[in-house]
Structures are given as structure tokens and as C-alpha cells.
Amino acid sequence: MHVAIALVLGVLLFAAFMVGLFWALVVMVPFYACVGLAIYFVWKSARTQANVTATLQREAERQRSFNEQEMRAWNASIEKNRRNATKRERALRRFDQTRDAPQNATSPP
């Protein structure tokens, strides 16, 4: 009789263990799989965001360098035009002075 009670209790414990194992496989494994996928996608998204940020910073630095280079070119062009304008003005003044000087000397009193 004691053996039969021990067998029944053993079978009940084994059945409870199997139900618990089945419940874990059916309910908990998909839950943990979903949590794992969510963590993976969040990590992947953060990594992608970091890559995009780094790319944008590189692009911004490249654009800033290009803008500075373009500004230097514009300033050089403006300065060159200014120098050429002053040379032109000096040449015109010299030409006017050389042209006006004889007229003043030969003008009647």
C-alpha cells in the first residue's frame, strides 16, 4: 500500500513537472523570444542612429570646409578686383594728369 501511494505521488509530481515544463515552453519561451527580439532591435536602432549621426557630422564638416574654401575664393576674387580697380583708377588719374597738364599750359590767359 505504501508503494502505491508513493507511486501515485511520484506520478503526480512528474505530471506537475511536465505541465510546468509544457507551460514554460508554450508561454514563456515565446515571451522571452519577443523580449530578446525587442532588445536586439533597440540595440540595432541605436547603432544605426550612431552611424547616421557620425555620417551627418562628417558631412557637416565637409560642407563647412567647402564653404570656408568658397569664402576664401570669393574674398580673393573681391580683393583682386579691388586691386585692379585701384590700378585702373591710378592709371586713369595719370592719364588725366598728363592730358590736362599741356592744356593748362597752352590755355590762353
C-alpha positions as CSV (number, residue, x, y, z in Angstrom):
1,M,0.0,0.0,0.0
2,H,2.8,2.4,0.8
3,V,4.4,1.7,-2.5
4,A,1.1,2.5,-4.4
5,I,0.8,5.9,-2.5
6,A,4.5,6.6,-3.3
7,L,3.9,5.7,-7.0
8,V,0.8,7.9,-7.2
9,L,2.6,10.8,-5.5
10,G,5.5,10.3,-7.9
11,V,3.3,10.3,-10.9
12,L,1.5,13.5,-9.7
13,L,4.8,15.2,-9.1
14,F,6.1,14.1,-12.5
15,A,2.8,15.3,-14.1
16,A,3.1,18.7,-12.4
17,F,6.7,18.9,-13.6
18,M,5.7,18.1,-17.1
19,V,2.8,20.6,-17.0
20,G,5.2,23.3,-15.7
21,L,7.7,22.4,-18.4
22,F,5.0,22.4,-21.1
23,W,3.7,25.8,-19.8
24,A,7.2,27.2,-19.9
25,L,7.8,26.0,-23.4
26,V,4.4,27.3,-24.7
27,V,4.1,30.6,-22.9
28,M,7.5,31.7,-21.5
29,V,9.7,30.8,-24.5
30,P,7.8,33.0,-27.0
31,F,7.7,35.8,-24.4
32,Y,11.4,35.7,-23.9
33,A,11.9,35.4,-27.6
34,C,9.9,38.6,-28.1
35,V,11.8,40.4,-25.4
36,G,15.0,39.2,-27.0
37,L,14.0,40.5,-30.4
38,A,12.9,43.8,-28.9
39,I,16.2,44.2,-27.2
40,Y,18.0,43.3,-30.4
41,F,16.0,45.8,-32.5
42,V,16.5,48.6,-30.0
43,W,20.3,47.9,-30.0
44,K,20.4,47.8,-33.8
45,S,18.4,51.0,-34.0
46,A,20.8,52.7,-31.5
47,R,23.7,51.5,-33.6
48,T,22.1,52.8,-36.8
49,Q,21.4,56.1,-35.2
50,A,25.0,56.4,-34.1
51,N,26.2,55.7,-37.6
52,V,23.8,58.3,-39.1
53,T,24.9,60.9,-36.5
54,A,28.6,60.2,-37.4
55,T,27.8,60.4,-41.1
56,L,26.0,63.7,-40.6
57,Q,28.9,65.1,-38.6
58,R,31.4,64.1,-41.3
59,E,29.1,65.6,-44.0
60,A,28.7,68.8,-42.0
61,E,32.4,69.1,-41.5
62,R,33.0,68.5,-45.2
63,Q,30.4,71.2,-46.1
64,R,31.8,73.6,-43.6
65,S,35.3,73.1,-45.2
66,F,33.8,73.6,-48.6
67,N,32.0,76.8,-47.5
68,E,35.3,78.2,-46.0
69,Q,37.2,77.3,-49.2
70,E,34.5,79.0,-51.3
71,M,34.5,82.1,-49.0
72,R,38.3,82.4,-49.3
73,A,37.9,82.2,-53.1
74,W,35.3,84.9,-53.1
75,N,37.4,87.1,-50.8
76,A,40.4,86.6,-53.0
77,S,38.3,87.5,-56.1
78,I,37.0,90.6,-54.4
79,E,40.4,91.7,-53.3
80,K,41.8,91.1,-56.8
81,N,39.0,93.2,-58.3
82,R,39.7,95.9,-55.7
83,R,43.4,95.9,-56.5
84,N,42.6,96.0,-60.3
85,A,40.2,98.9,-59.7
86,T,42.8,100.9,-57.8
87,K,45.3,100.2,-60.5
88,R,42.8,101.3,-63.2
89,E,42.0,104.5,-61.2
90,R,45.6,105.3,-60.8
91,A,46.2,104.8,-64.5
92,L,43.2,107.0,-65.4
93,R,44.4,109.7,-63.0
94,R,47.9,109.6,-64.5
95,F,46.4,109.7,-68.0
96,D,44.1,112.6,-67.0
97,Q,47.1,114.5,-65.4
98,T,49.3,114.0,-68.4
99,R,46.5,115.0,-70.7
100,D,45.3,118.0,-68.6
101,A,48.8,119.3,-67.9
102,P,49.5,120.5,-71.5
103,Q,46.1,122.1,-71.8
104,N,46.6,124.2,-68.7
105,A,50.0,125.3,-70.1
106,T,48.6,126.2,-73.5
107,S,45.3,127.7,-72.5
108,P,45.0,131.4,-73.3
109,P,45.1,133.9,-70.4
